[in-house]
Amino acid sequence: MIASLSMYARPETATAIDNLWALTLENMVAAGVDAPVVLTQDTDPMSVWTDPTLVLSQTCGMPYRKFLHGKVQLIGTPHFDLQGCPAGHYFSVFVVRKEDPRKSLAEFDSARFAFNEENSQSGFAAPLNHAAPLGVTFGDHIQSGGHTKSAEMVANNTVDIASLDAVTWELIKRYDGFASDLRVLERTNPTTPALPFITSLANDPAVIRDALTAAMKTLPDEQKQTLCLLGLTQIPAADYLCIPNPA
């Protein structure tokens, strides 16, 4: 068995994530569901998501529609505390250096663009889909390996612009000193379903959903705030599948 909640894992969020899992585990055990005591946080995400013994994990919308639909079951979608977002949705922010004089996305058409990875909804698909109607394709596309790394590359002038998921940006602003060197140029529309929780085909998603929902309700308010988390909602699979992949 395996479980992972690594999408927003960093030292400052570890206690809140561990407590969320402990509460969820307690609820699942009470419902007769076997689950691992310890989260697997450092294993390649795709190997976790496709593990036939997966109990609970969180994936991204783009891997879900490209690789995982039909191979996993949706548990639910987090309702993040993000201003102007419908429940269960989020957005990406384009970040640039604070002193960069360019004021519009169109001015970054030939800019150096950092993205975390090609199968990221918020770091790759959303920004390219947002930029394409404006005729913006960016210049060099440079893979950073992570949202925080993308932001840091902008701050140190390795690249000109990057796209980050809104929750990661909130965490960067709280915990990373280089955030003071950055500003938000623009954000995508808040119509993208947020990162879904999933389980393998072998499990009853309703039981795990109930366990996770109850855990979120009993998680201390301070830890909910740490994770920008308000609760759990449900978004249909079709809402994830209809989002286009970048050309």
C-alpha positions in Angstrom: 0.0 0.0 0.0 1.1 3.5 -0.7 -0.1 7.0 0.0 1.4 10.4 -0.8 0.5 14.1 -0.4 3.6 15.7 -1.9 2.2 18.4 -4.2 2.7 21.2 -1.7 5.3 19.5 0.5 8.0 21.7 1.9 9.5 21.9 5.4 7.1 24.6 6.5 4.0 22.5 5.5 5.2 19.1 6.7 3.5 19.2 10.1 0.1 20.2 8.6 0.4 17.6 5.9 1.4 14.9 8.3 -1.5 15.8 10.6 -4.0 15.8 7.7 -2.8 12.3 6.8 -2.9 11.1 10.5 -6.6 12.3 10.8 -7.5 10.8 7.4 -5.8 7.5 8.3 -7.7 7.3 11.6 -11.0 7.8 9.8 -10.1 5.2 7.2 -9.1 2.6 9.7 -12.3 3.2 11.6 -14.1 2.5 8.3 -12.2 -0.7 7.7 -9.8 0.6 5.1 -6.2 -0.5 5.2 -3.7 2.3 4.6 0.0 2.9 5.3 0.9 4.7 8.5 3.6 6.8 6.8 3.3 8.9 3.6 5.6 8.3 0.7 6.7 11.8 -0.2 10.0 11.4 -2.1 9.1 8.7 -4.7 8.5 9.7 -8.4 4.9 10.9 -8.5 3.9 8.9 -11.6 5.0 5.7 -10.0 2.8 6.6 -7.0 -0.2 7.5 -9.0 -0.1 4.3 -11.1 0.6 2.0 -8.2 -2.2 -0.6 -8.0 -2.1 -0.4 -4.2 -2.5 3.4 -4.1 -4.8 4.5 -1.2 -4.6 8.3 -1.6 -2.6 10.8 -3.5 -3.0 14.2 -5.2 -2.2 14.6 -8.8 -2.3 17.5 -11.3 -5.0 18.1 -13.9 -2.8 17.6 -16.9 -1.4 14.1 -15.9 -4.9 13.1 -15.0 -6.3 13.9 -18.4 -3.3 12.6 -20.3 -2.3 9.5 -18.4 -4.5 8.6 -15.4 -8.1 8.9 -16.5 -9.6 5.4 -16.4 -6.7 4.1 -14.4 -7.5 5.8 -11.1 -10.6 7.1 -9.4 -11.3 10.7 -8.3 -11.8 11.2 -4.6 -12.5 14.9 -4.6 -10.9 18.3 -5.2 -9.6 20.7 -2.6 -11.3 24.0 -2.0 -8.4 26.4 -1.7 -8.6 29.8 0.1 -7.9 31.8 -3.1 -9.5 35.1 -3.7 -11.9 35.2 -6.6 -11.9 31.4 -7.2 -15.0 29.2 -7.3 -14.8 26.2 -4.9 -12.5 23.5 -6.3 -10.8 25.8 -8.8 -7.5 27.7 -9.0 -5.3 29.8 -11.3 -1.7 30.3 -12.3 0.3 33.5 -11.8 2.9 34.9 -14.2 5.8 36.2 -12.1 8.5 38.5 -13.3 11.3 40.5 -11.6 9.9 43.5 -9.7 12.2 45.8 -11.6 11.4 44.4 -15.1 9.9 47.4 -17.0 7.6 45.3 -19.2 4.0 45.7 -18.2 2.0 43.3 -20.4 2.3 39.7 -21.3 2.6 40.6 -25.0 5.9 42.3 -24.2 7.3 38.9 -23.1 6.8 37.1 -26.4 10.5 36.5 -26.9 11.3 36.2 -23.2 13.0 33.3 -21.5 10.2 31.2 -19.9 10.7 28.8 -17.0 8.3 25.9 -16.4 8.4 23.2 -13.8 7.7 20.3 -16.2 5.8 19.6 -19.5 3.0 17.7 -17.7 2.1 20.5 -15.4 -1.3 22.1 -15.7 -0.4 25.3 -13.8 3.2 25.6 -14.9 3.0 24.7 -18.6 -0.5 24.0 -20.0 -2.4 26.9 -18.4 0.2 29.6 -19.2 0.7 28.5 -22.8 -3.1 28.2 -23.4 -3.5 31.7 -21.9 -0.7 33.2 -23.9 -1.6 31.7 -27.3 -4.6 33.8 -28.1 -2.4 36.9 -27.5 0.1 35.6 -30.0 2.6 35.1 -27.2 4.8 31.9 -27.5 7.8 33.0 -25.4 11.4 32.5 -26.5 13.5 29.9 -24.7 11.5 27.3 -22.8 13.6 26.2 -19.8 12.5 23.3 -17.5 13.3 24.0 -13.9 12.0 20.9 -12.2 9.7 22.7 -9.7 7.6 25.8 -9.3 9.8 27.2 -6.6 12.8 26.7 -8.7 11.1 28.5 -11.6 10.4 31.4 -9.4 13.9 31.5 -8.1 15.2 31.4 -11.7 13.2 34.6 -12.4 14.5 36.3 -9.3 18.1 35.6 -10.1 17.6 36.6 -13.8 18.3 33.2 -15.3 14.9 33.5 -17.0 12.4 36.4 -17.5 9.1 34.9 -16.6 7.5 31.8 -15.1 4.0 30.5 -14.3 3.3 29.2 -10.9 0.2 27.6 -9.4 -1.5 30.1 -7.0 -1.1 28.0 -3.9 2.6 27.5 -4.5 2.9 31.3 -5.0 1.2 31.9 -1.6 3.7 29.6 0.0 6.7 31.2 -1.8 5.5 34.7 -0.6 5.4 33.4 3.0 8.6 31.4 3.2 11.1 32.4 0.5 13.1 35.6 0.7 13.5 35.9 -3.0 9.8 36.5 -3.4 10.4 40.2 -2.5 12.2 40.5 -5.9 9.2 39.3 -7.8 5.8 40.7 -8.9 2.7 39.2 -10.5 2.4 40.3 -14.1 -0.9 38.6 -14.8 -2.9 35.6 -13.8 -4.9 33.0 -15.7 -8.7 32.8 -15.4 -9.7 31.0 -12.2 -11.7 28.3 -14.1 -9.2 25.4 -13.9 -10.2 22.6 -11.6 -7.7 22.3 -8.7 -5.4 19.3 -8.2 -7.6 16.3 -7.6 -7.2 13.6 -4.9 -7.1 10.1 -6.4 -7.1 6.4 -5.4 -6.6 3.2 -7.3 -9.4 1.3 -9.0 -9.3 -1.3 -6.2 -10.7 1.1 -3.5 -14.1 2.6 -2.7 -13.6 6.3 -3.4 -16.7 7.3 -1.3 -15.2 5.8 1.9 -11.9 7.6 1.3 -13.7 10.8 0.4 -15.6 10.7 3.7 -12.4 10.0 5.7 -10.6 12.9 4.0 -13.6 15.3 4.3 -13.9 14.6 8.0 -10.1 15.0 8.5 -10.2 18.4 6.8 -13.0 19.5 9.1 -11.1 18.6 12.2 -7.7 19.8 11.1 -6.7 22.8 13.3 -7.4 26.2 11.7 -3.8 27.2 11.8 -2.9 24.1 9.8 -5.7 24.7 7.3 -4.3 28.2 6.8 -0.8 26.7 6.3 -2.2 24.6 3.4 -4.6 27.4 2.1 -7.3 24.7 2.6 -11.0 25.3 3.2 -12.3 21.9 2.5 -13.1 19.3 -0.1 -15.5 19.5 -3.0 -16.2 17.3 -6.1 -15.4 18.3 -9.7 -16.6 15.9 -12.5 -14.0 14.1 -14.5 -15.3 15.8 -17.6 -14.2 19.2 -16.3 -10.7 18.0 -16.2 -10.8 16.2 -19.5 -12.1 19.2 -21.5 -9.1 21.4 -20.9 -6.9 21.5 -24.0 -3.3 20.5 -24.0 -1.0 23.2 -25.4 -0.3 23.0 -29.1 
